[in-house]
Amino acid sequence: MRPLPLPDPGTPPLTSATRLLAWQAWRQRDVLAKAVTAGSVSLLAAAAAPLLLGGAVDSGLGAGFGGELLLWCGGMLVAAVAIVVAGVFSHTYDVENWLRASFSFTELVGDKATRSGHAVTKKLPTGEVVAAVANDALRAGDMFAMSGRFAGGVLAYVAAAAYLLSQSLPLGLVVALGIPVVAAVLALLVRPLQRRQQTHRESVGRLTALGSDTVAGLRILRGIGGEEVFSGRYARQSQEVRRRGVRVAAVQSVLDGLQVLLPGLLVALVLWLGARAVVRGDLTPGELVTFYGYAAFLSWPVQMATQMLQMTTNAFVSARKILGVLRVTEATPQAAVPADAPPSGSDLVDHSSGLVLRPGRVVALVCADPDVSAEVATRLGRFDDAAEAATPVTLGGVRLAELDKEALRHRVVVSEATPHLFSGILGEELDARGRATEADLTAAILTADAHDVLDSLPGGLRGELPEKGRSLSGGQRQRVALARALLTDPEILVLVEPTSAVDAHTEARIAERVAAVRRGRTTLVVTASPLVLDHVDEVQLLSTDGRVVAHGRHGELLARTDDDGARYRDVVGRSMAEPGTETSDDPSLEGAAR
């Protein structure tokens, strides 16, 4: 079995659910072929059992206990061994088919959500994206898991029907045609089942979206006393999901019952007609046993066909939901023919603000409105081509939207003010590029003054970081994110408010160390802290309307006597009056601080 997840999820067709499922089937054609082979061997061996049993009965009745009977029994033993051995392989390949398909669809959705950025949440509720991974990918995989047994069932049915028709045309027709009639009756229930499953799936998606939105805004809801309103909405939607689930179960229960009843009636009919044929001398007792065995056996392929029909129906419903995510236009799509990459050491220029980052300089961007400066800095990372079309950013004279996105992500890294941490081993989560040594990790942690994080986690760098770093304080999370950004070691690093959640002593140490580590490499720090500004090569002052109005060293700007100098001193003075404090995750402590 190939290791999962796959290194490359591929580029699927987005025209239809049929094309998507066929594309995935072709990608795992090797394991599908193995599953079909093993399933066919297992089912054909099972189909041979009634024939061998009938031959043994006639042989025993005709010649008594002897070599001929032992030969038939030996054939039954071989068939039993084939059923067991092939069944083991068939189950193994069925599970592998399910895993390969489910993981592939999960990877596709995850990869799309990652690359789409905020565009996916603009078009789809968060719950739809979550349900596509947690539900739809698994449902689509069910069809692939059933494919091998379904193909084997079809072959076994054809082989058994051919034998029955050759032995007795009337009885053969009853069995050969009765089974498809039973399947057709059962298929009549599939379409209403599909409609009810579709509405149930949509209600589940809305419930998931409501739940995730409520949890995300729980602290705000508590602040405004809105928990009861939203919990009531969630309860009502839960009841709607339950009602629709009951409607699905009603049709499903009828279908399950008919799967037992109709084949049972067919077996009774075959047994009655066969017994009369034996009395007339048209059939031997052994042939009656064979016909009875096939009438009972062939209900198995019918059940497989019905299950396959249901799973295929579910797979198409799920594939359409997955396509809904995959069709989202990315906020930063890859250019069809990317422009040639500018040489290393090129200027990064934000033309609408006039910000220029020259190679090898550590620059600070200061503004009275932190949101304005953060917006300028974020544009440098190319996160939304449509929104940034009116505010072009160029690297070496080439617009960022025209460059190869993957290459750009390695050259320019933006560490935002609200860092996102992932669960896992601390050392592995810090090393986003997968190339850092333990010495590199230790050096980055020292630069970010995050050594206390190592002390708080059992195992240090090999310690387990919980989801979103919940065990860390706000300041610790910020410093871990800073260490992670430094370890990417990009050509151009943009840090947005990297020390806003730490105390003054820690901020001073971080400012000195970051400036020393990044000296000679292009770096932009968005901050108004004098402790940081005092260590950079240049400060650029941004007006509240988003234009650079002054630049120079920190001391030079403080000494200026014009309006720009006054504005700069006003911003810096406010920052000095608001010393940073290490923040905590405890809501009660945050409330007390406020």
C-alpha positions in Angstrom: 0.0 0.0 0.0 1.3 3.4 -1.0 1.9 5.8 2.0 -0.8 8.2 2.7 -1.4 11.1 2.4 -0.1 11.2 -1.2 2.7 13.8 -1.9 0.6 15.3 -4.8 -3.2 15.4 -4.7 -3.3 16.0 -8.5 -5.3 18.3 -10.7 -8.9 16.9 -10.9 -11.4 17.8 -13.6 -14.1 20.2 -12.3 -16.7 19.8 -15.1 -18.9 17.1 -13.4 -19.1 14.6 -10.6 -18.8 11.8 -13.1 -15.5 13.1 -14.4 -14.2 13.7 -10.9 -15.0 10.1 -9.8 -13.6 8.6 -13.0 -10.4 10.7 -12.6 -9.9 9.3 -9.1 -10.7 5.8 -10.3 -7.9 6.1 -13.0 -5.5 7.4 -10.4 -5.9 4.3 -8.3 -6.5 1.9 -11.1 -3.8 -0.5 -9.8 -5.5 -1.2 -6.5 -8.9 -1.2 -8.2 -7.7 -3.9 -10.6 -6.4 -6.0 -7.6 -9.7 -5.6 -5.8 -11.7 -6.7 -8.9 -9.4 -9.7 -9.4 -9.6 -10.8 -5.8 -13.4 -10.1 -5.6 -14.0 -12.1 -8.8 -12.0 -15.1 -7.6 -13.8 -15.1 -4.3 -17.3 -14.7 -5.8 -16.7 -17.3 -8.6 -15.5 -19.8 -6.0 -18.6 -19.1 -4.0 -20.7 -19.6 -7.2 -19.1 -23.0 -7.7 -20.2 -24.2 -4.3 -23.8 -25.1 -5.2 -22.7 -26.9 -8.4 -20.2 -29.0 -6.4 -22.7 -29.7 -3.7 -25.3 -30.9 -6.2 -22.7 -33.1 -7.9 -21.8 -34.6 -4.5 -25.4 -35.3 -3.7 -26.1 -37.1 -6.9 -22.8 -39.0 -6.7 -23.5 -40.1 -3.1 -27.1 -41.2 -4.0 -25.9 -43.0 -7.2 -22.6 -44.6 -6.3 -22.5 -44.4 -2.5 -19.4 -43.5 -0.5 -16.3 -43.8 -2.8 -13.7 -42.1 -4.9 -16.2 -40.1 -7.0 -17.8 -38.6 -3.9 -14.4 -37.8 -2.4 -13.5 -36.0 -5.7 -16.6 -33.8 -5.4 -15.8 -33.1 -1.7 -12.2 -32.3 -2.7 -13.5 -29.7 -5.2 -15.7 -28.2 -2.4 -12.6 -28.0 -0.2 -10.6 -26.2 -2.9 -13.5 -23.8 -3.4 -13.7 -23.1 0.3 -10.0 -22.4 0.5 -10.3 -20.1 -2.6 -13.2 -18.2 -0.9 -11.2 -17.7 2.3 -7.9 -16.7 0.7 -9.3 -14.5 -2.0 -11.8 -13.0 0.5 -8.9 -11.9 2.7 -7.2 -10.1 -0.2 -10.5 -8.8 -1.4 -11.2 -7.1 1.9 -7.6 -5.8 2.1 -7.9 -4.2 -1.3 -11.4 -2.9 -0.6 -10.1 -1.0 2.5 -7.1 0.3 0.5 -9.5 1.6 -2.2 -11.6 3.4 0.4 -8.5 4.9 2.1 -6.9 6.0 -1.2 -10.1 7.6 -2.5 -11.1 9.2 0.8 -7.7 10.6 1.6 -7.3 11.9 -2.0 -10.6 13.8 -1.8 -9.7 15.1 1.7 -6.3 16.3 0.4 -7.9 18.0 -2.6 -10.4 19.9 -0.3 -7.6 20.7 2.2 -5.2 21.9 -0.5 -7.9 24.0 -2.2 -9.0 25.6 1.1 -5.3 26.4 1.9 -4.6 27.9 -1.5 -7.9 29.7 -1.8 -7.4 31.8 1.3 -10.4 33.8 2.4 -12.0 33.3 -1.0 -13.4 29.9 0.0 -15.2 31.3 3.1 -16.6 34.1 1.1 -18.3 31.7 -1.2 -19.1 28.8 1.1 -20.1 28.5 4.8 -17.3 27.1 6.9 -19.5 24.1 7.7 -19.7 23.1 4.0 -15.9 23.0 3.8 -15.7 21.0 7.1 -18.5 18.6 5.9 -16.7 18.0 2.6 -13.7 16.6 4.6 -15.5 14.9 7.5 -18.4 13.4 5.5 -18.3 13.7 1.7 -14.8 12.4 1.2 -15.7 9.3 3.2 -18.9 8.8 1.3 -17.2 9.1 -2.1 -14.6 6.5 -0.9 -17.4 4.0 -0.1 -18.1 3.5 -3.8 -14.5 2.6 -4.5 -14.5 0.2 -1.6 -17.4 -1.7 -3.1 -16.2 -1.8 -6.6 -14.2 -5.1 -6.4 -17.0 -7.1 -4.8 -19.6 -5.6 -7.2 -17.5 -6.6 -10.2 -17.1 -10.1 -8.8 -20.8 -10.4 -8.1 -21.6 -9.5 -11.7 -19.3 -12.2 -13.0 -20.7 -14.8 -10.6 -24.2 -13.9 -11.6 -23.5 -14.3 -15.3 -21.7 -17.6 -14.8 -24.5 -19.0 -12.5 -27.3 -17.8 -14.9 -25.5 -19.4 -17.9 -25.3 -22.8 -16.1 -28.9 -22.7 -14.9 -30.2 -21.9 -18.4 -28.2 -24.8 -19.8 -29.7 -27.3 -17.3 -33.4 -26.2 -17.2 -34.7 -23.4 -19.3 -37.9 -22.7 -17.3 -36.1 -22.8 -13.9 -33.1 -21.0 -15.4 -35.4 -18.2 -16.6 -37.1 -17.9 -13.2 -33.8 -17.5 -11.5 -32.0 -15.4 -14.2 -34.9 -13.0 -14.8 -36.3 -13.0 -11.3 -33.1 -11.6 -9.8 -33.1 -8.5 -12.1 -36.8 -8.0 -11.4 -36.1 -7.9 -7.7 -33.2 -5.5 -8.3 -35.5 -3.3 -10.5 -38.1 -3.1 -7.7 -35.5 -2.2 -5.2 -34.1 0.4 -7.5 -37.4 2.2 -7.5 -36.7 3.3 -3.9 -33.3 4.6 -4.7 -34.4 7.9 -6.3 -36.6 9.0 -3.3 -33.8 7.9 -1.0 -31.3 10.0 -3.0 -33.6 13.1 -2.7 -34.0 12.6 1.0 -30.3 12.0 1.5 -29.5 15.2 -0.4 -31.8 17.4 1.8 -30.4 15.6 4.9 -26.9 16.3 3.8 -27.7 20.0 3.2 -29.2 20.3 6.7 -26.2 18.7 8.2 -24.0 21.2 6.4 -26.0 24.1 7.8 -25.8 22.6 11.3 -22.1 22.3 11.1 -21.7 25.8 9.9 -24.0 27.1 12.7 -22.0 25.2 15.3 -18.6 26.3 14.0 -19.7 29.9 13.8 -21.2 29.8 17.3 -18.1 28.3 18.8 -15.8 30.8 17.0 -17.9 33.7 18.5 -18.6 32.2 21.8 -16.7 34.8 23.8 -18.5 37.6 22.0 -21.8 36.0 22.5 -21.2 35.7 26.2 -20.2 39.3 26.3 -23.6 40.4 24.8 -25.7 37.7 26.4 -26.5 36.0 23.2 -25.8 32.4 24.2 -29.5 31.5 24.6 -30.5 32.8 21.2 -27.8 30.9 19.3 -28.2 27.7 21.4 -31.9 27.9 20.5 -31.0 28.2 16.8 -28.7 25.3 17.1 -31.3 23.2 18.8 -33.9 23.9 16.2 -31.5 23.1 13.4 -30.5 19.8 15.2 -34.2 18.8 15.3 -34.5 19.6 11.6 -31.5 17.3 10.9 -33.1 14.6 13.1 -36.5 14.9 11.2 -34.8 14.6 7.9 -32.6 11.7 9.1 -35.8 9.9 10.2 -37.2 10.4 6.7 -34.1 8.9 5.2 -34.3 6.0 7.6 -37.9 5.3 6.7 -37.1 4.7 3.0 -33.8 2.9 3.9 -35.7 0.5 6.3 -38.2 -0.3 3.6 -35.4 -0.9 1.1 -33.5 -3.1 3.6 -36.7 -5.2 4.3 -37.4 -5.7 0.6 -33.8 -6.9 0.1 -34.6 -9.8 2.4 -38.3 -10.4 1.5 -38.1 -10.4 -2.3 -35.1 -12.7 -2.7 -36.7 -15.0 -0.1 -39.9 -15.2 -2.1 -37.9 -16.0 -5.2 -36.1 -18.8 -3.4 -39.4 -20.3 -2.3 -40.7 -20.2 -5.9 -37.6 -21.9 -7.2 -37.8 -24.6 -4.6 -41.5 -25.3 -5.3 -40.9 -25.5 -9.1 -37.8 -27.5 -8.7 -39.5 -30.1 -6.4 -42.2 -30.6 -9.0 -39.5 -31.1 -11.7 -37.8 -33.7 -9.5 -41.1 -35.6 -9.1 -41.6 -35.5 -12.8 -38.0 -36.8 -13.4 -36.9 -33.6 -15.2 -34.3 -32.9 -12.5 -32.1 -35.0 -10.2 -32.1 -34.3 -6.5 -28.6 -33.0 -6.8 -29.7 -30.6 -9.5 -32.5 -29.4 -7.3 -30.0 -28.7 -4.6 -27.9 -26.8 -7.1 -30.9 -24.7 -8.2 -31.9 -24.0 -4.7 -28.3 -23.0 -3.8 -28.1 -20.7 -6.8 -31.5 -19.1 -6.0 -30.2 -18.4 -2.5 -26.6 -17.4 -3.6 -27.7 -15.0 -6.4 -29.5 -12.9 -3.8 -26.0 -12.0 -2.6 -24.9 -10.3 -5.9 -28.3 -8.6 -5.9 -27.7 -7.1 -2.5 -24.2 -6.1 -3.6 -25.7 -4.4 -6.7 -28.2 -2.6 -4.5 -25.5 -1.5 -2.1 -23.3 -0.4 -5.0 -26.3 1.6 -6.4 -26.8 3.3 -3.0 -23.1 4.0 -2.6 -22.8 5.3 -6.1 -25.7 7.6 -5.5 -24.1 8.9 -2.3 -20.8 9.2 -4.0 -22.3 11.5 -6.7 -24.1 13.6 -4.1 -20.8 13.9 -2.2 -18.7 14.5 -5.3 -21.0 17.5 -6.2 -20.4 18.9 -2.7 -16.6 18.4 -3.1 -16.7 20.1 -6.5 -18.4 23.1 -4.9 -15.3 23.6 -2.8 -12.8 22.7 -5.7 -14.5 25.2 -8.0 -13.8 28.2 -5.7 -11.6 30.7 -7.5 -8.4 31.2 -5.5 -7.6 34.6 -4.1 -4.1 34.3 -5.7 -4.4 32.0 -8.7 -1.2 30.8 -10.4 -0.4 32.8 -13.6 -0.9 30.7 -16.8 2.6 31.7 -17.9 4.5 33.2 -14.9 6.9 36.0 -15.6 10.6 35.5 -15.3 11.7 35.7 -11.7 13.6 39.0 -10.8 17.1 38.5 -9.6 17.9 38.1 -5.9 18.3 41.5 -4.2 15.5 43.2 -6.2 13.5 46.1 -4.7 10.1 45.3 -3.3 7.8 48.3 -4.0 4.3 49.1 -2.9 3.3 51.7 -5.5 0.1 53.0 -3.9 1.9 53.9 -0.6 5.3 54.6 -1.9 6.9 52.1 0.4 10.2 50.8 -1.0 12.2 48.0 0.5 15.7 48.1 -0.8 17.9 44.9 -0.6 19.7 44.2 2.7 18.0 46.9 4.8 16.0 46.4 8.0 13.1 48.9 7.7 10.3 49.8 10.1 6.9 51.1 9.0 5.2 53.4 11.4 1.6 54.8 11.2 -0.8 56.4 13.6 -3.4 53.8 12.5 -1.9 50.3 12.9 -4.5 48.8 10.6 -3.3 51.0 7.7 0.3 50.0 8.1 -0.7 46.3 8.5 -2.7 46.5 5.3 0.3 47.8 3.4 2.5 45.1 4.8 0.0 42.3 4.1 -0.1 43.4 0.4 3.6 42.6 0.1 2.7 38.9 0.6 0.2 38.8 -2.3 -2.8 37.3 -0.5 -5.7 38.7 -2.7 -5.0 39.5 -6.4 -8.5 41.0 -7.0 -8.4 43.3 -4.0 -4.8 44.3 -4.7 -5.2 45.0 -8.4 -5.7 48.7 -7.6 -2.7 48.8 -5.2 0.1 47.1 -7.2 3.2 45.7 -5.6 6.3 44.8 -7.7 9.4 42.9 -7.1 12.2 44.0 -9.4 9.6 45.9 -11.5 7.4 42.8 -12.0 3.9 42.7 -10.4 3.6 40.0 -7.8 0.5 38.6 -9.5 2.5 37.8 -12.6 5.2 35.8 -10.7 5.2 32.1 -10.0 3.3 31.9 -6.7 5.3 29.0 -5.1 8.6 30.7 -5.8 7.2 34.0 -4.5 6.1 32.3 -1.2 9.7 31.2 -0.7 11.2 34.7 -1.4 8.7 36.8 0.5 7.3 35.7 3.9 4.7 37.8 5.8 4.2 37.0 9.5 0.9 38.5 10.5 0.0 40.1 13.8 -2.4 37.3 14.8 -0.3 34.1 14.5 -1.8 30.7 13.8 -0.1 27.8 15.5 -0.8 24.1 14.7 -0.8 21.1 16.9 2.2 18.7 16.8 5.8 18.4 17.9 7.2 21.9 18.6 10.4 21.4 16.6 8.5 20.2 13.6 5.9 22.9 13.7 8.6 25.6 14.0 10.4 24.2 10.9 7.9 25.1 8.2 10.4 24.5 5.4 11.6 21.2 6.8 15.3 22.0 6.6 16.3 23.3 10.0 18.8 21.6 12.3 18.4 21.5 16.0 21.0 24.2 16.2 18.9 26.4 13.9 15.8 25.8 16.0 17.6 26.7 19.2 19.1 29.8 17.6 15.6 31.0 16.4 14.1 30.4 19.8 16.9 32.4 21.4 16.4 35.2 18.9 12.6 35.3 19.6 13.4 35.0 23.4 11.1 32.0 23.5 13.2 29.7 25.8 10.5 29.7 28.4 8.3 27.9 25.9 10.8 25.0 25.9 10.6 24.9 29.7 6.8 24.9 29.7 6.6 21.9 27.3 7.7 18.5 28.6 10.3 17.3 26.1 11.3 20.8 24.9 11.6 20.8 21.1 10.2 17.3 21.1 7.3 18.3 23.2 3.7 18.2 22.0 2.2 21.6 21.1 -1.6 21.5 21.6 -4.1 22.8 19.0 -3.6 26.5 18.4 -1.0 26.5 21.1 -3.7 26.8 23.7 -1.3 25.9 26.6 0.8 29.0 25.8 0.1 32.6 26.8 -0.5 35.2 24.1 3.0 36.5 24.3 4.5 32.9 24.1 2.4 32.2 21.0 3.6 35.4 19.4 7.3 34.6 20.1 6.9 31.0 18.8 5.4 32.4 15.6 8.3 34.9 15.3 10.8 32.0 15.7 8.9 30.1 13.0 9.0 33.1 10.6 12.8 33.6 11.2 13.4 29.9 10.4 11.9 30.2 6.9 15.0 32.4 6.2 13.4 34.2 3.2 15.0 36.8 1.0 12.4 39.3 2.3 10.8 39.0 5.7 7.8 41.1 6.8 6.9 41.1 10.5 3.6 42.7 11.6 3.6 43.8 15.2 5.9 40.9 16.3 6.3 42.2 19.9 2.9 43.7 20.7 2.1 41.1 23.4 5.4 41.1 25.3 6.8 43.3 28.1 9.3 46.0 27.5 12.4 44.1 28.7 11.5 41.1 26.4 10.7 43.5 23.6 14.1 45.1 23.9 16.0 41.8 23.7 13.9 40.6 20.8 14.4 43.9 18.9 18.2 43.8 19.3 18.5 40.1 18.3 16.1 40.2 15.3 18.0 43.2 13.9 21.3 41.4 14.3 20.0 38.2 12.7 18.4 39.9 9.8 21.1 42.5 9.2 22.1 42.5 5.5 18.8 40.9 4.5 15.6 42.7 3.5 13.3 43.0 6.4 10.2 45.1 7.2 8.9 45.5 10.8 5.5 47.1 11.2 5.6 48.7 14.7 5.6 52.0 16.6 7.7 50.8 19.5 10.8 52.9 20.1 12.5 49.8 21.5 12.3 48.3 18.0 12.7 51.5 16.0 16.0 52.2 17.6 17.6 49.1 16.0 16.4 49.4 12.4 18.3 50.9 9.5 15.4 53.1 8.4 12.0 54.2 9.5 9.2 55.0 7.0 6.3 57.1 8.3 3.0 56.3 6.8 0.1 58.7 6.9 -3.4 57.5 7.8 -4.4 57.8 4.2 -1.8 55.1 3.3 1.1 57.2 1.9 4.7 57.3 3.0 5.4 60.9 4.0 8.8 60.7 5.7 11.7 58.4 6.1 15.0 58.4 8.0 16.6 56.9 11.1 14.6 56.9 14.3 16.7 59.6 15.9 16.5 61.8 12.8 12.7 61.6 12.7 12.5 62.4 16.4 14.7 65.5 15.9 12.7 66.9 12.9 10.9 70.1 13.6 8.4 70.0 10.8 4.8 68.6 10.8 6.1 65.1 9.9 8.4 65.1 12.9 5.5 66.2 15.1 3.3 63.4 13.7 6.1 60.9 14.2 6.7 61.9 17.8 3.0 61.7 18.5 2.8 58.1 17.3 6.0 57.0 19.1 5.0 58.9 22.2 1.6 57.1 22.3 3.5 53.8 22.0 5.8 54.6 24.9 2.7 55.5 27.0 1.2 52.0 26.3 3.8 49.5 27.4 3.4 45.9 26.2 2.3 43.2 28.6 2.6 39.5 28.3 -1.0 38.3 27.6 -2.7 35.2 28.9 -5.3 32.8 27.5 -7.4 33.1 30.6 -10.5 35.1 29.7 -11.0 36.2 33.2 -7.5 37.7 33.3 -8.1 39.4 30.0 -11.3 40.9 31.3 -9.5 42.1 34.4 -6.8 43.7 32.3 -9.4 45.5 30.3 
